[in-house]
Structure formats: C-alpha cells, structure tokens
Amino acid sequence: MKKISALVIAFLLINTLSFGQTIKKVKITDVLKIADTSSVPIVINFFATWCRPCVQELPWFQKTVPDFQNKGVKLLLVSLDYADDYPKQIISFAKEHNINAQIVWLDEADPNYFCPKVDKRWEGTIPVSLMVNNANHFRAFYDHQIPEDQLKIALKKLVE
C-alpha cells in the first residue's frame, strides 16, 4: 500500500513540476484586490489565447519583466478565454508558449461590468495591461498592445 501511495504522489508531483502551475479561477474583485494590496510592483496583463496581438506581446512580457525582478516586479496574466476553454485550452497554450508567469482565468461573463472596474477607459479590447506600484502610488493603464521597447520604458516608470 505504501508503494502505491508513493507512486501516486510521485506521479502528481511530476505532473505539477512539468507545468509548474494550475490555472486558478478568479473574479474581477480578486484581481483588483491583488493590484490594490500588492507589496511589490505588479504588471497585470489581460489576454486571451485566441487574440493575435495578445499572443504576439506575451513573449515581450516573458522576456522583459524578469529584467526587473531585482526591483521586485511580478507578472500576473489574466486569461479572458471563454468558459469552455478553461482550464484545458489555457494550460495547453501556456505549455506550447513556455509561459512561466502565473496565469489566472477571469470567471466573469459581462465586460460591461468588469472592464470599468479595472479602468474607466477600458472599452473591452485586448490586450490591456495594468501596472501598479503601491509603494510609490503609481498606477498606469495601457489599453493596447505594448511594443517591447515601450514595455521597457513602462516598467522603468513602474519602479521609479
């Protein structure tokens, strides 16, 4: 019996390590609470696996944000994929694109409800990003794809 338990635990551990995360289901209030209470600068990127500009910019975030880890910057990816795609499609996408940043899935159906909670200017387009540094009262909303060179500039402002 101990051997079977050990094998099951080993299997689960290998599966967890092979991807490294689970995709948690969250509400917009959860995301905003993370932003409002984070003790480190945080970049929250709203994306979907089917959104071409989102998919194009994700490698820039994956490459650039770690350059600011010495300043404590964290990256949170918030998937706006359809409910039918949670979690299987999102996990598959993350594996395929070697995404190691934390991903959560936004369990909200009405963009007219959740978009203005993030920023009054958000009209529902993606990708969008919210950068927050509570230590210096910095908050910036980007309602468009952020090119890699502009992302570096935005991150420097986040940690100033």
mmCIF file of the C-alpha atoms, coordinates in Angstrom:
data_MODEL
# 
_entry.id   MODEL 
# 
loop_
_atom_site.group_PDB 
_atom_site.id 
_atom_site.type_symbol 
_atom_site.label_atom_id 
_atom_site.label_alt_id 
_atom_site.label_comp_id 
_atom_site.label_asym_id 
_atom_site.label_entity_id 
_atom_site.label_seq_id 
_atom_site.pdbx_PDB_ins_code 
_atom_site.Cartn_x 
_atom_site.Cartn_y 
_atom_site.Cartn_z 
_atom_site.occupancy 
_atom_site.B_iso_or_equiv 
_atom_site.pdbx_formal_charge 
_atom_site.auth_seq_id 
_atom_site.auth_comp_id 
_atom_site.auth_asym_id 
_atom_site.auth_atom_id 
_atom_site.pdbx_PDB_model_num 
ATOM 1   C CA . MET A 1 1   ? 0.000   0.000  0.000   1.00 0.00 ? 1   MET A CA 1 
ATOM 2   C CA . LYS A 1 2   ? 2.847   2.404  0.801   1.00 0.00 ? 2   LYS A CA 1 
ATOM 3   C CA . LYS A 1 3   ? 4.377   1.738  -2.616  1.00 0.00 ? 3   LYS A CA 1 
ATOM 4   C CA . ILE A 1 4   ? 1.117   2.606  -4.371  1.00 0.00 ? 4   ILE A CA 1 
ATOM 5   C CA . SER A 1 5   ? 0.754   5.806  -2.342  1.00 0.00 ? 5   SER A CA 1 
ATOM 6   C CA . ALA A 1 6   ? 4.346   6.754  -3.100  1.00 0.00 ? 6   ALA A CA 1 
ATOM 7   C CA . LEU A 1 7   ? 3.771   6.119  -6.816  1.00 0.00 ? 7   LEU A CA 1 
ATOM 8   C CA . VAL A 1 8   ? 0.621   8.255  -6.838  1.00 0.00 ? 8   VAL A CA 1 
ATOM 9   C CA . ILE A 1 9   ? 2.406   11.082 -5.025  1.00 0.00 ? 9   ILE A CA 1 
ATOM 10  C CA . ALA A 1 10  ? 5.365   10.839 -7.404  1.00 0.00 ? 10  ALA A CA 1 
ATOM 11  C CA . PHE A 1 11  ? 3.042   10.924 -10.430 1.00 0.00 ? 11  PHE A CA 1 
ATOM 12  C CA . LEU A 1 12  ? 1.208   14.003 -9.138  1.00 0.00 ? 12  LEU A CA 1 
ATOM 13  C CA . LEU A 1 13  ? 4.493   15.728 -8.321  1.00 0.00 ? 13  LEU A CA 1 
ATOM 14  C CA . ILE A 1 14  ? 5.899   15.031 -11.802 1.00 0.00 ? 14  ILE A CA 1 
ATOM 15  C CA . ASN A 1 15  ? 2.726   16.372 -13.427 1.00 0.00 ? 15  ASN A CA 1 
ATOM 16  C CA . THR A 1 16  ? 2.856   19.506 -11.278 1.00 0.00 ? 16  THR A CA 1 
ATOM 17  C CA . LEU A 1 17  ? 6.540   20.088 -11.991 1.00 0.00 ? 17  LEU A CA 1 
ATOM 18  C CA . SER A 1 18  ? 6.108   19.517 -15.712 1.00 0.00 ? 18  SER A CA 1 
ATOM 19  C CA . PHE A 1 19  ? 3.867   22.561 -15.953 1.00 0.00 ? 19  PHE A CA 1 
ATOM 20  C CA . GLY A 1 20  ? 4.502   24.244 -12.627 1.00 0.00 ? 20  GLY A CA 1 
ATOM 21  C CA . GLN A 1 21  ? 1.112   25.808 -12.016 1.00 0.00 ? 21  GLN A CA 1 
ATOM 22  C CA . THR A 1 22  ? -2.594  25.400 -12.025 1.00 0.00 ? 22  THR A CA 1 
ATOM 23  C CA . ILE A 1 23  ? -4.900  27.947 -13.573 1.00 0.00 ? 23  ILE A CA 1 
ATOM 24  C CA . LYS A 1 24  ? -6.987  29.385 -10.781 1.00 0.00 ? 24  LYS A CA 1 
ATOM 25  C CA . LYS A 1 25  ? -10.492 30.727 -11.446 1.00 0.00 ? 25  LYS A CA 1 
ATOM 26  C CA . VAL A 1 26  ? -10.906 34.311 -10.150 1.00 0.00 ? 26  VAL A CA 1 
ATOM 27  C CA . LYS A 1 27  ? -13.405 37.156 -10.117 1.00 0.00 ? 27  LYS A CA 1 
ATOM 28  C CA . ILE A 1 28  ? -12.544 40.734 -11.022 1.00 0.00 ? 28  ILE A CA 1 
ATOM 29  C CA . THR A 1 29  ? -12.680 41.675 -7.344  1.00 0.00 ? 29  THR A CA 1 
ATOM 30  C CA . ASP A 1 30  ? -9.897  39.128 -6.705  1.00 0.00 ? 30  ASP A CA 1 
ATOM 31  C CA . VAL A 1 31  ? -7.716  40.677 -9.421  1.00 0.00 ? 31  VAL A CA 1 
ATOM 32  C CA . LEU A 1 32  ? -8.314  44.187 -8.112  1.00 0.00 ? 32  LEU A CA 1 
ATOM 33  C CA . LYS A 1 33  ? -7.536  43.082 -4.573  1.00 0.00 ? 33  LYS A CA 1 
ATOM 34  C CA . ILE A 1 34  ? -4.204  41.701 -5.800  1.00 0.00 ? 34  ILE A CA 1 
ATOM 35  C CA . ALA A 1 35  ? -3.462  45.015 -7.505  1.00 0.00 ? 35  ALA A CA 1 
ATOM 36  C CA . ASP A 1 36  ? -4.554  47.129 -4.547  1.00 0.00 ? 36  ASP A CA 1 
ATOM 37  C CA . THR A 1 37  ? -2.734  45.135 -1.860  1.00 0.00 ? 37  THR A CA 1 
ATOM 38  C CA . SER A 1 38  ? 0.429   44.034 -3.653  1.00 0.00 ? 38  SER A CA 1 
ATOM 39  C CA . SER A 1 39  ? 3.542   44.907 -1.686  1.00 0.00 ? 39  SER A CA 1 
ATOM 40  C CA . VAL A 1 40  ? 5.634   44.674 -4.857  1.00 0.00 ? 40  VAL A CA 1 
ATOM 41  C CA . PRO A 1 41  ? 5.237   46.350 -8.246  1.00 0.00 ? 41  PRO A CA 1 
ATOM 42  C CA . ILE A 1 42  ? 2.871   44.244 -10.334 1.00 0.00 ? 42  ILE A CA 1 
ATOM 43  C CA . VAL A 1 43  ? 2.033   44.016 -14.015 1.00 0.00 ? 43  VAL A CA 1 
ATOM 44  C CA . ILE A 1 44  ? -1.407  42.581 -14.744 1.00 0.00 ? 44  ILE A CA 1 
ATOM 45  C CA . ASN A 1 45  ? -1.900  41.665 -18.373 1.00 0.00 ? 45  ASN A CA 1 
ATOM 46  C CA . PHE A 1 46  ? -5.350  40.741 -19.666 1.00 0.00 ? 46  PHE A CA 1 
ATOM 47  C CA . PHE A 1 47  ? -5.142  38.431 -22.667 1.00 0.00 ? 47  PHE A CA 1 
ATOM 48  C CA . ALA A 1 48  ? -6.853  35.572 -24.486 1.00 0.00 ? 48  ALA A CA 1 
ATOM 49  C CA . THR A 1 49  ? -5.307  32.621 -26.270 1.00 0.00 ? 49  THR A CA 1 
ATOM 50  C CA . TRP A 1 50  ? -7.299  33.449 -29.414 1.00 0.00 ? 50  TRP A CA 1 
ATOM 51  C CA . CYS A 1 51  ? -6.201  37.114 -29.510 1.00 0.00 ? 51  CYS A CA 1 
ATOM 52  C CA . ARG A 1 52  ? -3.382  37.583 -32.032 1.00 0.00 ? 52  ARG A CA 1 
ATOM 53  C CA . PRO A 1 53  ? -1.996  40.871 -30.555 1.00 0.00 ? 53  PRO A CA 1 
ATOM 54  C CA . CYS A 1 54  ? -2.108  39.270 -27.091 1.00 0.00 ? 54  CYS A CA 1 
ATOM 55  C CA . VAL A 1 55  ? -0.179  36.223 -28.239 1.00 0.00 ? 55  VAL A CA 1 
ATOM 56  C CA . GLN A 1 56  ? 2.312   38.484 -30.016 1.00 0.00 ? 56  GLN A CA 1 
ATOM 57  C CA . GLU A 1 57  ? 3.060   40.582 -26.922 1.00 0.00 ? 57  GLU A CA 1 
ATOM 58  C CA . LEU A 1 58  ? 3.235   37.791 -24.321 1.00 0.00 ? 58  LEU A CA 1 
ATOM 59  C CA . PRO A 1 59  ? 6.851   36.864 -25.216 1.00 0.00 ? 59  PRO A CA 1 
ATOM 60  C CA . TRP A 1 60  ? 7.827   40.504 -24.673 1.00 0.00 ? 60  TRP A CA 1 
ATOM 61  C CA . PHE A 1 61  ? 6.399   40.339 -21.146 1.00 0.00 ? 61  PHE A CA 1 
ATOM 62  C CA . GLN A 1 62  ? 8.038   36.965 -20.540 1.00 0.00 ? 62  GLN A CA 1 
ATOM 63  C CA . LYS A 1 63  ? 11.396  38.366 -21.673 1.00 0.00 ? 63  LYS A CA 1 
ATOM 64  C CA . THR A 1 64  ? 11.288  41.883 -20.201 1.00 0.00 ? 64  THR A CA 1 
ATOM 65  C CA . VAL A 1 65  ? 9.589   41.586 -16.806 1.00 0.00 ? 65  VAL A CA 1 
ATOM 66  C CA . PRO A 1 66  ? 12.306  39.254 -15.412 1.00 0.00 ? 66  PRO A CA 1 
ATOM 67  C CA . ASP A 1 67  ? 14.833  42.037 -16.120 1.00 0.00 ? 67  ASP A CA 1 
ATOM 68  C CA . PHE A 1 68  ? 13.039  43.951 -13.337 1.00 0.00 ? 68  PHE A CA 1 
ATOM 69  C CA . GLN A 1 69  ? 12.871  41.113 -10.799 1.00 0.00 ? 69  GLN A CA 1 
ATOM 70  C CA . ASN A 1 70  ? 15.651  42.777 -8.807  1.00 0.00 ? 70  ASN A CA 1 
ATOM 71  C CA . LYS A 1 71  ? 13.099  45.583 -8.244  1.00 0.00 ? 71  LYS A CA 1 
ATOM 72  C CA . GLY A 1 72  ? 10.511  43.006 -7.146  1.00 0.00 ? 72  GLY A CA 1 
ATOM 73  C CA . VAL A 1 73  ? 8.276   43.266 -10.226 1.00 0.00 ? 73  VAL A CA 1 
ATOM 74  C CA . LYS A 1 74  ? 5.777   40.432 -10.626 1.00 0.00 ? 74  LYS A CA 1 
ATOM 75  C CA . LEU A 1 75  ? 3.705   39.483 -13.662 1.00 0.00 ? 75  LEU A CA 1 
ATOM 76  C CA . LEU A 1 76  ? 0.154   38.189 -13.482 1.00 0.00 ? 76  LEU A CA 1 
ATOM 77  C CA . LEU A 1 77  ? -1.548  37.050 -16.684 1.00 0.00 ? 77  LEU A CA 1 
ATOM 78  C CA . VAL A 1 78  ? -5.336  37.161 -16.607 1.00 0.00 ? 78  VAL A CA 1 
ATOM 79  C CA . SER A 1 79  ? -6.967  34.988 -19.241 1.00 0.00 ? 79  SER A CA 1 
ATOM 80  C CA . LEU A 1 80  ? -10.215 36.227 -20.743 1.00 0.00 ? 80  LEU A CA 1 
ATOM 81  C CA . ASP A 1 81  ? -10.741 32.992 -22.632 1.00 0.00 ? 81  ASP A CA 1 
ATOM 82  C CA . TYR A 1 82  ? -14.205 31.505 -22.960 1.00 0.00 ? 82  TYR A CA 1 
ATOM 83  C CA . ALA A 1 83  ? -15.541 29.286 -20.183 1.00 0.00 ? 83  ALA A CA 1 
ATOM 84  C CA . ASP A 1 84  ? -15.395 26.252 -22.495 1.00 0.00 ? 84  ASP A CA 1 
ATOM 85  C CA . ASP A 1 85  ? -11.625 26.773 -22.800 1.00 0.00 ? 85  ASP A CA 1 
ATOM 86  C CA . TYR A 1 86  ? -10.995 26.764 -19.037 1.00 0.00 ? 86  TYR A CA 1 
ATOM 87  C CA . PRO A 1 87  ? -8.683  25.215 -17.984 1.00 0.00 ? 87  PRO A CA 1 
ATOM 88  C CA . LYS A 1 88  ? -7.643  22.770 -20.716 1.00 0.00 ? 88  LYS A CA 1 
ATOM 89  C CA . GLN A 1 89  ? -7.067  25.214 -23.604 1.00 0.00 ? 89  GLN A CA 1 
ATOM 90  C CA . ILE A 1 90  ? -5.308  27.744 -21.365 1.00 0.00 ? 90  ILE A CA 1 
ATOM 91  C CA . ILE A 1 91  ? -2.979  25.108 -19.899 1.00 0.00 ? 91  ILE A CA 1 
ATOM 92  C CA . SER A 1 92  ? -2.222  23.769 -23.371 1.00 0.00 ? 92  SER A CA 1 
ATOM 93  C CA . PHE A 1 93  ? -1.496  27.298 -24.617 1.00 0.00 ? 93  PHE A CA 1 
ATOM 94  C CA . ALA A 1 94  ? 0.802   28.004 -21.656 1.00 0.00 ? 94  ALA A CA 1 
ATOM 95  C CA . LYS A 1 95  ? 2.767   24.817 -22.269 1.00 0.00 ? 95  LYS A CA 1 
ATOM 96  C CA . GLU A 1 96  ? 3.016   25.448 -26.010 1.00 0.00 ? 96  GLU A CA 1 
ATOM 97  C CA . HIS A 1 97  ? 4.274   29.008 -25.471 1.00 0.00 ? 97  HIS A CA 1 
ATOM 98  C CA . ASN A 1 98  ? 6.517   28.198 -22.471 1.00 0.00 ? 98  ASN A CA 1 
ATOM 99  C CA . ILE A 1 99  ? 4.730   30.668 -20.234 1.00 0.00 ? 99  ILE A CA 1 
ATOM 100 C CA . ASN A 1 100 ? 6.104   30.524 -16.722 1.00 0.00 ? 100 ASN A CA 1 
ATOM 101 C CA . ALA A 1 101 ? 4.300   33.569 -15.302 1.00 0.00 ? 101 ALA A CA 1 
ATOM 102 C CA . GLN A 1 102 ? 1.280   32.986 -13.092 1.00 0.00 ? 102 GLN A CA 1 
ATOM 103 C CA . ILE A 1 103 ? -1.947  32.704 -15.080 1.00 0.00 ? 103 ILE A CA 1 
ATOM 104 C CA . VAL A 1 104 ? -5.451  33.037 -13.715 1.00 0.00 ? 104 VAL A CA 1 
ATOM 105 C CA . TRP A 1 105 ? -8.746  32.762 -15.558 1.00 0.00 ? 105 TRP A CA 1 
ATOM 106 C CA . LEU A 1 106 ? -11.278 35.557 -15.135 1.00 0.00 ? 106 LEU A CA 1 
ATOM 107 C CA . ASP A 1 107 ? -14.627 33.974 -14.350 1.00 0.00 ? 107 ASP A CA 1 
ATOM 108 C CA . GLU A 1 108 ? -16.732 36.917 -15.494 1.00 0.00 ? 108 GLU A CA 1 
ATOM 109 C CA . ALA A 1 109 ? -19.152 36.979 -18.424 1.00 0.00 ? 109 ALA A CA 1 
ATOM 110 C CA . ASP A 1 110 ? -20.016 40.674 -18.685 1.00 0.00 ? 110 ASP A CA 1 
ATOM 111 C CA . PRO A 1 111 ? -17.249 43.015 -19.872 1.00 0.00 ? 111 PRO A CA 1 
ATOM 112 C CA . ASN A 1 112 ? -19.572 45.968 -19.218 1.00 0.00 ? 112 ASN A CA 1 
ATOM 113 C CA . TYR A 1 113 ? -19.277 45.017 -15.552 1.00 0.00 ? 113 TYR A CA 1 
ATOM 114 C CA . PHE A 1 114 ? -15.588 44.142 -15.161 1.00 0.00 ? 114 PHE A CA 1 
ATOM 115 C CA . CYS A 1 115 ? -13.822 46.445 -17.653 1.00 0.00 ? 115 CYS A CA 1 
ATOM 116 C CA . PRO A 1 116 ? -14.690 49.765 -15.942 1.00 0.00 ? 116 PRO A CA 1 
ATOM 117 C CA . LYS A 1 117 ? -13.683 48.281 -12.591 1.00 0.00 ? 117 LYS A CA 1 
ATOM 118 C CA . VAL A 1 118 ? -10.130 47.933 -13.926 1.00 0.00 ? 118 VAL A CA 1 
ATOM 119 C CA . ASP A 1 119 ? -10.140 51.338 -15.616 1.00 0.00 ? 119 ASP A CA 1 
ATOM 120 C CA . LYS A 1 120 ? -12.952 53.636 -16.712 1.00 0.00 ? 120 LYS A CA 1 
ATOM 121 C CA . ARG A 1 121 ? -11.312 53.972 -20.136 1.00 0.00 ? 121 ARG A CA 1 
ATOM 122 C CA . TRP A 1 122 ? -11.327 50.229 -20.852 1.00 0.00 ? 122 TRP A CA 1 
ATOM 123 C CA . GLU A 1 123 ? -13.826 49.583 -23.622 1.00 0.00 ? 123 GLU A CA 1 
ATOM 124 C CA . GLY A 1 124 ? -13.303 45.819 -23.731 1.00 0.00 ? 124 GLY A CA 1 
ATOM 125 C CA . THR A 1 125 ? -10.486 45.483 -26.239 1.00 0.00 ? 125 THR A CA 1 
ATOM 126 C CA . ILE A 1 126 ? -7.490  43.288 -25.505 1.00 0.00 ? 126 ILE A CA 1 
ATOM 127 C CA . PRO A 1 127 ? -4.664  43.111 -24.822 1.00 0.00 ? 127 PRO A CA 1 
ATOM 128 C CA . VAL A 1 128 ? -4.636  45.579 -21.963 1.00 0.00 ? 128 VAL A CA 1 
ATOM 129 C CA . SER A 1 129 ? -2.266  45.926 -19.044 1.00 0.00 ? 129 SER A CA 1 
ATOM 130 C CA . LEU A 1 130 ? -2.464  47.464 -15.614 1.00 0.00 ? 130 LEU A CA 1 
ATOM 131 C CA . MET A 1 131 ? 0.767   48.351 -13.830 1.00 0.00 ? 131 MET A CA 1 
ATOM 132 C CA . VAL A 1 132 ? 0.612   49.124 -10.133 1.00 0.00 ? 132 VAL A CA 1 
ATOM 133 C CA . ASN A 1 133 ? 3.238   50.067 -7.581  1.00 0.00 ? 133 ASN A CA 1 
ATOM 134 C CA . ASN A 1 134 ? 1.501   50.772 -4.293  1.00 0.00 ? 134 ASN A CA 1 
ATOM 135 C CA . ALA A 1 135 ? 4.742   51.882 -2.636  1.00 0.00 ? 135 ALA A CA 1 
ATOM 136 C CA . ASN A 1 136 ? 5.008   54.968 -4.848  1.00 0.00 ? 136 ASN A CA 1 
ATOM 137 C CA . HIS A 1 137 ? 1.288   55.296 -5.700  1.00 0.00 ? 137 HIS A CA 1 
ATOM 138 C CA . PHE A 1 138 ? 1.934   54.507 -9.370  1.00 0.00 ? 138 PHE A CA 1 
ATOM 139 C CA . ARG A 1 139 ? -0.932  53.168 -11.469 1.00 0.00 ? 139 ARG A CA 1 
ATOM 140 C CA . ALA A 1 140 ? -0.922  53.045 -15.262 1.00 0.00 ? 140 ALA A CA 1 
ATOM 141 C CA . PHE A 1 141 ? -3.420  51.509 -17.656 1.00 0.00 ? 141 PHE A CA 1 
ATOM 142 C CA . TYR A 1 142 ? -2.423  50.577 -21.205 1.00 0.00 ? 142 TYR A CA 1 
ATOM 143 C CA . ASP A 1 143 ? -5.405  49.914 -23.465 1.00 0.00 ? 143 ASP A CA 1 
ATOM 144 C CA . HIS A 1 144 ? -3.362  48.497 -26.316 1.00 0.00 ? 144 HIS A CA 1 
ATOM 145 C CA . GLN A 1 145 ? -0.549  46.127 -27.156 1.00 0.00 ? 145 GLN A CA 1 
ATOM 146 C CA . ILE A 1 146 ? 2.708   47.396 -25.665 1.00 0.00 ? 146 ILE A CA 1 
ATOM 147 C CA . PRO A 1 147 ? 5.636   47.008 -28.073 1.00 0.00 ? 147 PRO A CA 1 
ATOM 148 C CA . GLU A 1 148 ? 8.757   45.551 -26.481 1.00 0.00 ? 148 GLU A CA 1 
ATOM 149 C CA . ASP A 1 149 ? 10.731  48.821 -26.475 1.00 0.00 ? 149 ASP A CA 1 
ATOM 150 C CA . GLN A 1 150 ? 7.763   50.673 -24.923 1.00 0.00 ? 150 GLN A CA 1 
ATOM 151 C CA . LEU A 1 151 ? 7.311   47.916 -22.344 1.00 0.00 ? 151 LEU A CA 1 
ATOM 152 C CA . LYS A 1 152 ? 10.830  48.555 -21.041 1.00 0.00 ? 152 LYS A CA 1 
ATOM 153 C CA . ILE A 1 153 ? 10.018  52.262 -20.664 1.00 0.00 ? 153 ILE A CA 1 
ATOM 154 C CA . ALA A 1 154 ? 6.726   51.478 -18.891 1.00 0.00 ? 154 ALA A CA 1 
ATOM 155 C CA . LEU A 1 155 ? 8.459   49.095 -16.486 1.00 0.00 ? 155 LEU A CA 1 
ATOM 156 C CA . LYS A 1 156 ? 11.088  51.711 -15.656 1.00 0.00 ? 156 LYS A CA 1 
ATOM 157 C CA . LYS A 1 157 ? 8.276   54.134 -14.754 1.00 0.00 ? 157 LYS A CA 1 
ATOM 158 C CA . LEU A 1 158 ? 6.659   51.418 -12.621 1.00 0.00 ? 158 LEU A CA 1 
ATOM 159 C CA . VAL A 1 159 ? 9.754   51.046 -10.442 1.00 0.00 ? 159 VAL A CA 1 
ATOM 160 C CA . GLU A 1 160 ? 10.929  54.679 -10.244 1.00 0.00 ? 160 GLU A CA 1 
# 
